[in-house]
Amino acid sequence: MQLRFATQGITGEDYVTSRLWQRARLECCPLHSQGGCGFTAHGTYERVSPPGTRIRRWYCRLGGVTFSALPDCLCARLSGTVQALERAVRLVEAAPSLAAAVREERCEIELPGVVRFFRRRVRATHRGLRAIKGMYPETFAAVLPTVTDFARVLGGESVLVGLREMAWRHLARLPAPLGFDPVRTGVRQRAVGRQHQAGPDPPGVLVEAPTSPADCPVGPPT
């Protein structure tokens, strides 16, 4: 299960360079706040992009569930940063067609593959924006579910990062890559499908994590 690690204004490169996963803290189990469930740190796992990215995680023995601290700058269940995703979606929205938008992108693969790559990202992002419209009708009722239109209302450098901050209480129900819900059909996956692969940490000494709750932005969306 993914939880938000509030890192507003931090890029993917900043996250890697500063090894910010070391600062992520989760003081109690999101499922058993009273304790007694065997809640414990569970190392980190690696993401492909940006290179060197690692995600902090914890494990509830009683529930058999892992929790990971996903920073605002990274997409959920999709490789890469939220900023890169937004640039890709804006590129497509501004073009007369999907093929025209991506013709010069991803030169290492053929055009049909590039189209599929971008189509998946655009559809998933627009799905999240439609969900946001339903959650905040007073703000977005008259707005099309596109990054371009949402930007006219929200402004700022990154619409998607701003929306993740705005809707943090609903992230567990928002579809990925904006939110943390991996379900793509009407049938909800079993909890086992949400678990992360276990594995050892890379060599190295971790710095001491912050102890103040103010420095521990990770928390369960409620």
DRENPA-3360 file (N, C-alpha, C; in nm, 2 decimals, always signed):
BEGIN
1 = MQLRFATQ = +0.08/-0.12/+0.00/+0.00/+0.00/+0.00/+0.09/+0.12/+0.00 ~ +0.06/+0.22/-0.09/+0.14/+0.34/-0.10/+0.08/+0.45/-0.01 ~ +0.17/+0.52/+0.05/+0.13/+0.64/+0.13/+0.21/+0.76/+0.08 ~ +0.15/+0.88/+0.09/+0.21/+1.00/+0.04/+0.33/+1.05/+0.13 ~ +0.44/+1.07/+0.07/+0.56/+1.13/+0.13/+0.56/+1.28/+0.08 ~ +0.52/+1.37/+0.16/+0.50/+1.51/+0.12/+0.64/+1.57/+0.09 ~ +0.67/+1.60/-0.04/+0.80/+1.66/-0.07/+0.77/+1.77/-0.18 ~ +0.68/+1.86/-0.15/+0.65/+1.97/-0.24/+0.78/+2.04/-0.28;
9 = GITGEDYV = +0.78/+2.07/-0.41/+0.90/+2.15/-0.46/+1.02/+2.07/-0.49 ~ +1.02/+1.94/-0.46/+1.14/+1.86/-0.48/+1.13/+1.78/-0.61 ~ +1.23/+1.79/-0.69/+1.23/+1.71/-0.82/+1.28/+1.57/-0.79 ~ +1.26/+1.49/-0.89/+1.31/+1.35/-0.88/+1.46/+1.35/-0.86 ~ +1.53/+1.44/-0.93/+1.68/+1.44/-0.92/+1.72/+1.49/-0.78 ~ +1.65/+1.59/-0.72/+1.67/+1.63/-0.58/+1.65/+1.51/-0.49 ~ +1.54/+1.44/-0.51/+1.51/+1.33/-0.42/+1.62/+1.23/-0.42 ~ +1.68/+1.20/-0.53/+1.79/+1.10/-0.54/+1.92/+1.16/-0.48;
17 = TSRLWQRA = +1.95/+1.28/-0.52/+2.08/+1.34/-0.48/+2.08/+1.35/-0.33 ~ +1.97/+1.39/-0.27/+1.96/+1.41/-0.12/+1.93/+1.29/-0.05 ~ +1.90/+1.18/-0.12/+1.86/+1.05/-0.05/+1.75/+1.07/+0.05 ~ +1.64/+1.14/+0.00/+1.54/+1.18/+0.09/+1.46/+1.07/+0.14 ~ +1.46/+0.95/+0.09/+1.39/+0.83/+0.14/+1.44/+0.80/+0.28 ~ +1.56/+0.85/+0.32/+1.61/+0.82/+0.45/+1.54/+0.91/+0.56 ~ +1.47/+1.01/+0.51/+1.40/+1.10/+0.61/+1.25/+1.06/+0.63 ~ +1.20/+0.97/+0.55/+1.06/+0.92/+0.56/+1.04/+0.85/+0.69;
25 = RLECCPLH = +0.94/+0.89/+0.76/+0.91/+0.82/+0.89/+0.76/+0.79/+0.90 ~ +0.73/+0.68/+0.96/+0.59/+0.64/+0.98/+0.59/+0.58/+1.12 ~ +0.53/+0.66/+1.21/+0.54/+0.63/+1.36/+0.46/+0.52/+1.40 ~ +0.35/+0.49/+1.33/+0.26/+0.38/+1.38/+0.20/+0.31/+1.25 ~ +0.15/+0.19/+1.27/+0.09/+0.12/+1.16/-0.04/+0.19/+1.12 ~ -0.06/+0.22/+0.99/-0.19/+0.28/+0.95/-0.31/+0.19/+0.97 ~ -0.29/+0.06/+0.99/-0.41/-0.03/+1.01/-0.43/-0.05/+1.16 ~ -0.33/-0.04/+1.24/-0.34/-0.07/+1.39/-0.27/+0.04/+1.47;
33 = SQGGCGFT = -0.34/+0.15/+1.48/-0.28/+0.27/+1.55/-0.25/+0.23/+1.70 ~ -0.32/+0.14/+1.75/-0.30/+0.10/+1.89/-0.18/+0.01/+1.91 ~ -0.11/-0.03/+1.80/+0.01/-0.11/+1.81/-0.02/-0.26/+1.83 ~ +0.08/-0.34/+1.86/+0.06/-0.48/+1.88/+0.05/-0.57/+1.76 ~ +0.08/-0.51/+1.64/+0.07/-0.58/+1.52/+0.20/-0.63/+1.46 ~ +0.31/-0.60/+1.53/+0.44/-0.63/+1.48/+0.49/-0.54/+1.37 ~ +0.44/-0.41/+1.37/+0.48/-0.31/+1.27/+0.63/-0.28/+1.28 ~ +0.69/-0.28/+1.17/+0.84/-0.27/+1.17/+0.89/-0.21/+1.04;
41 = AHGTYERV = +1.01/-0.15/+1.04/+1.07/-0.11/+0.91/+1.10/-0.23/+0.82 ~ +1.09/-0.20/+0.69/+1.11/-0.31/+0.60/+1.20/-0.27/+0.48 ~ +1.30/-0.19/+0.52/+1.40/-0.16/+0.42/+1.35/-0.06/+0.31 ~ +1.41/-0.08/+0.19/+1.37/+0.01/+0.08/+1.36/-0.08/-0.04 ~ +1.30/-0.03/-0.15/+1.31/-0.09/-0.28/+1.34/+0.01/-0.38 ~ +1.39/-0.04/-0.50/+1.45/+0.05/-0.60/+1.35/+0.07/-0.71 ~ +1.35/+0.19/-0.77/+1.27/+0.22/-0.89/+1.37/+0.25/-1.00 ~ +1.32/+0.22/-1.12/+1.41/+0.24/-1.24/+1.44/+0.38/-1.27;
49 = SPPGTRIR = +1.34/+0.47/-1.26/+1.36/+0.61/-1.30/+1.30/+0.70/-1.19 ~ +1.38/+0.81/-1.16/+1.51/+0.84/-1.20/+1.61/+0.74/-1.14 ~ +1.72/+0.72/-1.21/+1.82/+0.62/-1.16/+1.87/+0.65/-1.02 ~ +1.88/+0.55/-0.94/+1.92/+0.57/-0.80/+1.81/+0.59/-0.70 ~ +1.68/+0.59/-0.75/+1.57/+0.61/-0.66/+1.54/+0.49/-0.58 ~ +1.52/+0.52/-0.45/+1.48/+0.41/-0.36/+1.36/+0.46/-0.28 ~ +1.27/+0.37/-0.24/+1.15/+0.40/-0.17/+1.15/+0.33/-0.03 ~ +1.12/+0.41/+0.07/+1.12/+0.36/+0.21/+0.99/+0.28/+0.23;
57 = RWYCRLGG = +1.00/+0.17/+0.31/+0.88/+0.09/+0.33/+0.88/+0.03/+0.48 ~ +0.76/-0.01/+0.51/+0.73/-0.08/+0.64/+0.64/-0.20/+0.63 ~ +0.64/-0.28/+0.73/+0.56/-0.40/+0.72/+0.47/-0.42/+0.85 ~ +0.35/-0.46/+0.83/+0.26/-0.50/+0.93/+0.25/-0.65/+0.93 ~ +0.30/-0.71/+1.04/+0.30/-0.86/+1.04/+0.16/-0.92/+1.05 ~ +0.08/-0.85/+1.14/-0.06/-0.90/+1.16/-0.14/-0.89/+1.03 ~ -0.13/-0.78/+0.96/-0.21/-0.76/+0.84/-0.15/-0.82/+0.72 ~ -0.02/-0.85/+0.73/+0.05/-0.90/+0.61/+0.06/-0.80/+0.50;
65 = VTFSALPD = +0.08/-0.67/+0.53/+0.07/-0.56/+0.44/+0.20/-0.48/+0.45 ~ +0.26/-0.44/+0.33/+0.37/-0.35/+0.33/+0.31/-0.21/+0.30 ~ +0.38/-0.11/+0.35/+0.35/+0.03/+0.32/+0.47/+0.10/+0.27 ~ +0.46/+0.18/+0.16/+0.57/+0.25/+0.10/+0.55/+0.39/+0.10 ~ +0.65/+0.47/+0.11/+0.64/+0.62/+0.12/+0.68/+0.68/-0.02 ~ +0.57/+0.71/-0.10/+0.60/+0.76/-0.23/+0.60/+0.91/-0.23 ~ +0.72/+0.97/-0.27/+0.73/+1.12/-0.27/+0.64/+1.18/-0.38 ~ +0.60/+1.31/-0.36/+0.51/+1.38/-0.45/+0.57/+1.38/-0.59;
73 = CLCARLSG = +0.70/+1.37/-0.61/+0.76/+1.39/-0.74/+0.75/+1.27/-0.83 ~ +0.71/+1.15/-0.77/+0.72/+1.03/-0.85/+0.57/+0.98/-0.88 ~ +0.56/+0.92/-1.00/+0.43/+0.86/-1.03/+0.40/+0.74/-0.95 ~ +0.28/+0.71/-0.93/+0.24/+0.58/-0.86/+0.22/+0.47/-0.97 ~ +0.29/+0.36/-0.94/+0.28/+0.24/-1.03/+0.31/+0.27/-1.17 ~ +0.40/+0.36/-1.20/+0.44/+0.40/-1.33/+0.58/+0.46/-1.32 ~ +0.67/+0.42/-1.40/+0.81/+0.47/-1.39/+0.81/+0.61/-1.43 ~ +0.91/+0.68/-1.36/+0.93/+0.82/-1.39/+0.87/+0.92/-1.29;
81 = TVQALERA = +0.89/+1.05/-1.32/+0.85/+1.15/-1.23/+0.71/+1.21/-1.28 ~ +0.64/+1.27/-1.18/+0.51/+1.33/-1.21/+0.53/+1.45/-1.31 ~ +0.64/+1.52/-1.29/+0.67/+1.63/-1.39/+0.69/+1.59/-1.53 ~ +0.76/+1.47/-1.55/+0.77/+1.42/-1.68/+0.64/+1.37/-1.74 ~ +0.56/+1.31/-1.66/+0.43/+1.27/-1.70/+0.34/+1.38/-1.74 ~ +0.35/+1.49/-1.67/+0.27/+1.61/-1.70/+0.32/+1.67/-1.84 ~ +0.45/+1.68/-1.86/+0.50/+1.73/-1.98/+0.45/+1.64/-2.10 ~ +0.45/+1.51/-2.08/+0.40/+1.42/-2.19/+0.25/+1.45/-2.22;
89 = VRLVEAAP = +0.17/+1.46/-2.12/+0.03/+1.48/-2.14/+0.00/+1.61/-2.20 ~ +0.07/+1.72/-2.16/+0.06/+1.85/-2.22/+0.09/+1.85/-2.37 ~ +0.20/+1.78/-2.40/+0.24/+1.77/-2.54/+0.13/+1.71/-2.63 ~ +0.07/+1.60/-2.58/-0.04/+1.54/-2.65/-0.16/+1.63/-2.66 ~ -0.19/+1.69/-2.55/-0.31/+1.78/-2.55/-0.30/+1.90/-2.65 ~ -0.18/+1.94/-2.67/-0.16/+2.06/-2.75/-0.14/+2.03/-2.90 ~ -0.14/+1.90/-2.94/-0.11/+1.86/-3.07/-0.25/+1.82/-3.14 ~ -0.25/+1.82/-3.28/-0.37/+1.79/-3.35/-0.41/+1.64/-3.34;
97 = SLAAAVRE = -0.31/+1.56/-3.31/-0.33/+1.41/-3.30/-0.22/+1.35/-3.21 ~ -0.25/+1.24/-3.16/-0.15/+1.17/-3.08/-0.03/+1.13/-3.16 ~ -0.05/+1.08/-3.28/+0.07/+1.04/-3.36/+0.15/+1.16/-3.39 ~ +0.09/+1.28/-3.42/+0.16/+1.40/-3.45/+0.24/+1.45/-3.33 ~ +0.19/+1.43/-3.21/+0.25/+1.48/-3.09/+0.38/+1.40/-3.06 ~ +0.38/+1.27/-3.09/+0.49/+1.19/-3.04/+0.58/+1.14/-3.15 ~ +0.57/+1.19/-3.27/+0.64/+1.14/-3.38/+0.79/+1.15/-3.36 ~ +0.84/+1.26/-3.29/+0.98/+1.28/-3.26/+1.02/+1.23/-3.13;
105 = ERCEIELP = +0.94/+1.16/-3.05/+0.97/+1.12/-2.92/+1.01/+0.97/-2.92 ~ +1.09/+0.93/-2.82/+1.13/+0.79/-2.80/+1.18/+0.73/-2.93 ~ +1.29/+0.79/-2.99/+1.34/+0.74/-3.12/+1.39/+0.60/-3.11 ~ +1.41/+0.54/-2.99/+1.47/+0.41/-2.98/+1.36/+0.30/-3.01 ~ +1.24/+0.34/-3.02/+1.13/+0.24/-3.06/+1.05/+0.30/-3.17 ~ +0.98/+0.21/-3.24/+0.90/+0.25/-3.36/+0.77/+0.33/-3.31 ~ +0.72/+0.40/-3.41/+0.61/+0.49/-3.38/+0.49/+0.42/-3.32 ~ +0.44/+0.30/-3.36/+0.33/+0.24/-3.29/+0.36/+0.22/-3.14;
113 = GVVRFFRR = +0.48/+0.18/-3.11/+0.52/+0.16/-2.97/+0.51/+0.29/-2.89 ~ +0.56/+0.40/-2.95/+0.56/+0.53/-2.89/+0.42/+0.58/-2.87 ~ +0.33/+0.55/-2.96/+0.19/+0.59/-2.95/+0.12/+0.52/-2.83 ~ +0.15/+0.39/-2.82/+0.10/+0.31/-2.71/+0.15/+0.36/-2.57 ~ +0.28/+0.40/-2.57/+0.34/+0.45/-2.45/+0.27/+0.57/-2.40 ~ +0.25/+0.67/-2.49/+0.19/+0.80/-2.46/+0.04/+0.78/-2.43 ~ -0.03/+0.69/-2.51/-0.17/+0.68/-2.49/-0.20/+0.63/-2.35 ~ -0.13/+0.53/-2.30/-0.15/+0.48/-2.17/-0.14/+0.59/-2.06;
121 = RVRATHRG = -0.04/+0.67/-2.08/-0.01/+0.78/-1.98/-0.12/+0.89/-1.99 ~ -0.16/+0.92/-2.11/-0.26/+1.03/-2.12/-0.40/+0.98/-2.07 ~ -0.43/+0.85/-2.10/-0.56/+0.80/-2.05/-0.56/+0.79/-1.90 ~ -0.45/+0.74/-1.84/-0.45/+0.72/-1.70/-0.46/+0.86/-1.63 ~ -0.39/+0.96/-1.68/-0.39/+1.09/-1.62/-0.53/+1.15/-1.63 ~ -0.59/+1.14/-1.75/-0.73/+1.20/-1.77/-0.83/+1.13/-1.68 ~ -0.81/+1.00/-1.65/-0.89/+0.92/-1.56/-0.89/+0.98/-1.42 ~ -0.76/+1.01/-1.38/-0.75/+1.08/-1.25/-0.81/+1.21/-1.24;
129 = LRAIKGMY = -0.80/+1.29/-1.35/-0.86/+1.42/-1.35/-1.01/+1.42/-1.34 ~ -1.07/+1.32/-1.41/-1.22/+1.30/-1.40/-1.26/+1.27/-1.26 ~ -1.18/+1.19/-1.19/-1.21/+1.16/-1.05/-1.20/+1.28/-0.96 ~ -1.10/+1.36/-0.99/-1.08/+1.49/-0.91/-1.20/+1.58/-0.93 ~ -1.25/+1.59/-1.06/-1.37/+1.67/-1.09/-1.49/+1.63/-1.00 ~ -1.50/+1.50/-0.99/-1.61/+1.45/-0.90/-1.60/+1.47/-0.76 ~ -1.47/+1.48/-0.71/-1.45/+1.50/-0.57/-1.46/+1.65/-0.53 ~ -1.43/+1.74/-0.63/-1.43/+1.88/-0.60/-1.51/+1.96/-0.71;
137 = PETFAAVL = -1.64/+1.93/-0.72/-1.72/+1.99/-0.82/-1.73/+2.14/-0.82 ~ -1.72/+2.19/-0.69/-1.73/+2.34/-0.68/-1.61/+2.41/-0.74 ~ -1.50/+2.34/-0.76/-1.38/+2.40/-0.82/-1.37/+2.36/-0.97 ~ -1.40/+2.24/-1.00/-1.37/+2.19/-1.14/-1.49/+2.15/-1.22 ~ -1.61/+2.18/-1.18/-1.73/+2.14/-1.25/-1.72/+2.18/-1.40 ~ -1.68/+2.31/-1.42/-1.68/+2.36/-1.56/-1.55/+2.34/-1.63 ~ -1.46/+2.26/-1.58/-1.33/+2.24/-1.64/-1.32/+2.10/-1.71 ~ -1.26/+2.10/-1.83/-1.24/+1.97/-1.89/-1.14/+1.89/-1.82;
145 = PTVTDFAR = -1.15/+1.76/-1.82/-1.05/+1.67/-1.75/-0.92/+1.66/-1.83 ~ -0.85/+1.77/-1.85/-0.72/+1.78/-1.91/-0.63/+1.86/-1.82 ~ -0.50/+1.83/-1.84/-0.40/+1.91/-1.76/-0.40/+2.05/-1.80 ~ -0.42/+2.08/-1.93/-0.42/+2.22/-1.98/-0.53/+2.30/-1.92 ~ -0.66/+2.24/-1.91/-0.77/+2.31/-1.85/-0.75/+2.33/-1.69 ~ -0.70/+2.22/-1.63/-0.68/+2.23/-1.49/-0.58/+2.34/-1.45 ~ -0.48/+2.35/-1.54/-0.38/+2.45/-1.52/-0.43/+2.59/-1.51 ~ -0.54/+2.62/-1.59/-0.60/+2.75/-1.60/-0.66/+2.78/-1.46;
153 = VLGGESVL = -0.70/+2.68/-1.39/-0.77/+2.70/-1.26/-0.66/+2.71/-1.15 ~ -0.57/+2.62/-1.15/-0.47/+2.60/-1.04/-0.35/+2.69/-1.06 ~ -0.30/+2.71/-1.18/-0.17/+2.77/-1.20/-0.06/+2.69/-1.15 ~ +0.05/+2.75/-1.12/+0.16/+2.68/-1.06/+0.24/+2.61/-1.17 ~ +0.36/+2.55/-1.13/+0.45/+2.49/-1.22/+0.41/+2.35/-1.25 ~ +0.35/+2.28/-1.16/+0.31/+2.14/-1.18/+0.17/+2.12/-1.13 ~ +0.07/+2.10/-1.22/-0.07/+2.08/-1.19/-0.08/+1.95/-1.11 ~ -0.02/+1.84/-1.16/-0.04/+1.71/-1.10/+0.02/+1.70/-0.96;
161 = VGLREMAW = +0.13/+1.76/-0.93/+0.19/+1.77/-0.80/+0.09/+1.85/-0.71 ~ +0.04/+1.96/-0.76/-0.05/+2.04/-0.68/-0.18/+1.96/-0.65 ~ -0.23/+1.88/-0.74/-0.35/+1.80/-0.72/-0.32/+1.69/-0.61 ~ -0.20/+1.63/-0.62/-0.17/+1.53/-0.52/-0.17/+1.59/-0.38 ~ -0.12/+1.71/-0.37/-0.12/+1.78/-0.24/-0.27/+1.82/-0.20 ~ -0.34/+1.87/-0.29/-0.48/+1.91/-0.27/-0.57/+1.79/-0.22 ~ -0.55/+1.68/-0.29/-0.64/+1.57/-0.27/-0.58/+1.45/-0.19 ~ -0.48/+1.49/-0.10/-0.40/+1.38/-0.03/-0.49/+1.29/+0.05;
169 = RHLARLPA = -0.60/+1.34/+0.10/-0.69/+1.25/+0.18/-0.76/+1.14/+0.09 ~ -0.76/+1.17/-0.04/-0.83/+1.08/-0.13/-0.74/+0.99/-0.22 ~ -0.61/+1.00/-0.19/-0.52/+0.94/-0.29/-0.54/+0.79/-0.29 ~ -0.58/+0.72/-0.19/-0.60/+0.58/-0.19/-0.71/+0.54/-0.28 ~ -0.80/+0.63/-0.31/-0.92/+0.60/-0.40/-0.90/+0.66/-0.54 ~ -0.80/+0.75/-0.56/-0.77/+0.80/-0.69/-0.69/+0.71/-0.78 ~ -0.72/+0.69/-0.90/-0.64/+0.60/-0.99/-0.50/+0.64/-1.01 ~ -0.41/+0.55/-1.02/-0.27/+0.57/-1.05/-0.26/+0.62/-1.20;
177 = PLGFDPVR = -0.17/+0.70/-1.23/-0.05/+0.74/-1.15/-0.06/+0.86/-1.06 ~ -0.18/+0.93/-1.07/-0.19/+1.05/-0.98/-0.22/+1.00/-0.84 ~ -0.31/+0.91/-0.82/-0.34/+0.85/-0.69/-0.27/+0.72/-0.68 ~ -0.31/+0.65/-0.57/-0.24/+0.52/-0.54/-0.33/+0.40/-0.56 ~ -0.45/+0.41/-0.62/-0.53/+0.29/-0.64/-0.49/+0.23/-0.77 ~ -0.44/+0.10/-0.76/-0.39/+0.03/-0.88/-0.50/-0.03/-0.97 ~ -0.63/-0.03/-0.92/-0.73/-0.10/-0.99/-0.77/-0.02/-1.12 ~ -0.77/-0.10/-1.23/-0.80/-0.04/-1.36/-0.93/-0.10/-1.42;
185 = TGVRQRAV = -0.99/-0.19/-1.35/-1.12/-0.24/-1.39/-1.22/-0.23/-1.28 ~ -1.34/-0.28/-1.30/-1.44/-0.28/-1.20/-1.42/-0.38/-1.09 ~ -1.33/-0.47/-1.11/-1.30/-0.58/-1.02/-1.18/-0.54/-0.94 ~ -1.19/-0.53/-0.81/-1.08/-0.49/-0.72/-0.98/-0.61/-0.70 ~ -0.85/-0.58/-0.72/-0.75/-0.68/-0.70/-0.74/-0.72/-0.55 ~ -0.70/-0.85/-0.53/-0.68/-0.89/-0.39/-0.56/-0.81/-0.33 ~ -0.56/-0.81/-0.20/-0.46/-0.73/-0.13/-0.32/-0.78/-0.17 ~ -0.31/-0.91/-0.19/-0.17/-0.97/-0.22/-0.11/-0.91/-0.34;
193 = GRQHQAGP = -0.20/-0.86/-0.44/-0.15/-0.80/-0.56/-0.09/-0.66/-0.54 ~ -0.10/-0.61/-0.42/-0.05/-0.47/-0.39/+0.08/-0.48/-0.32 ~ +0.13/-0.60/-0.29/+0.25/-0.60/-0.21/+0.38/-0.58/-0.29 ~ +0.48/-0.53/-0.23/+0.61/-0.50/-0.29/+0.70/-0.63/-0.28 ~ +0.79/-0.64/-0.37/+0.88/-0.75/-0.37/+0.98/-0.72/-0.26 ~ +1.01/-0.82/-0.17/+1.11/-0.80/-0.07/+1.25/-0.81/-0.13 ~ +1.34/-0.75/-0.06/+1.48/-0.75/-0.11/+1.57/-0.67/-0.01 ~ +1.70/-0.70/-0.01/+1.79/-0.63/+0.08/+1.82/-0.48/+0.03;
201 = DPPGVLVE = +1.86/-0.40/+0.13/+1.90/-0.27/+0.10/+2.04/-0.27/+0.03 ~ +2.07/-0.17/-0.05/+2.20/-0.16/-0.11/+2.30/-0.13/+0.00 ~ +2.43/-0.16/-0.03/+2.53/-0.13/+0.07/+2.54/+0.02/+0.11 ~ +2.57/+0.05/+0.23/+2.58/+0.19/+0.26/+2.52/+0.22/+0.40 ~ +2.56/+0.33/+0.46/+2.52/+0.36/+0.60/+2.41/+0.47/+0.58 ~ +2.29/+0.44/+0.64/+2.18/+0.54/+0.64/+2.20/+0.64/+0.75 ~ +2.17/+0.76/+0.72/+2.17/+0.87/+0.82/+2.05/+0.85/+0.91 ~ +2.06/+0.91/+1.03/+1.96/+0.90/+1.13/+1.84/+0.98/+1.08;
209 = APTSPADC = +1.72/+0.92/+1.08/+1.60/+0.98/+1.03/+1.55/+1.08/+1.13 ~ +1.47/+1.18/+1.09/+1.41/+1.28/+1.18/+1.32/+1.21/+1.28 ~ +1.31/+1.27/+1.40/+1.23/+1.22/+1.50/+1.11/+1.31/+1.53 ~ +1.11/+1.43/+1.48/+0.99/+1.52/+1.51/+0.88/+1.48/+1.41 ~ +0.75/+1.48/+1.46/+0.64/+1.45/+1.37/+0.63/+1.55/+1.26 ~ +0.67/+1.68/+1.28/+0.67/+1.78/+1.18/+0.76/+1.75/+1.06 ~ +0.86/+1.66/+1.09/+0.95/+1.63/+0.98/+0.91/+1.49/+0.92 ~ +0.80/+1.44/+0.96/+0.76/+1.30/+0.91/+0.63/+1.31/+0.83;
217 = PVGPPT = +0.63/+1.36/+0.71/+0.51/+1.39/+0.64/+0.44/+1.27/+0.59 ~ +0.50/+1.15/+0.60/+0.43/+1.03/+0.55/+0.31/+1.00/+0.64 ~ +0.20/+0.97/+0.58/+0.08/+0.93/+0.66/-0.02/+0.87/+0.57 ~ -0.11/+0.79/+0.63/-0.21/+0.72/+0.55/-0.32/+0.81/+0.50 ~ -0.35/+0.81/+0.37/-0.46/+0.89/+0.32/-0.59/+0.84/+0.39 ~ -0.67/+0.93/+0.44/-0.79/+0.90/+0.51/-0.91/+0.97/+0.45;
% end
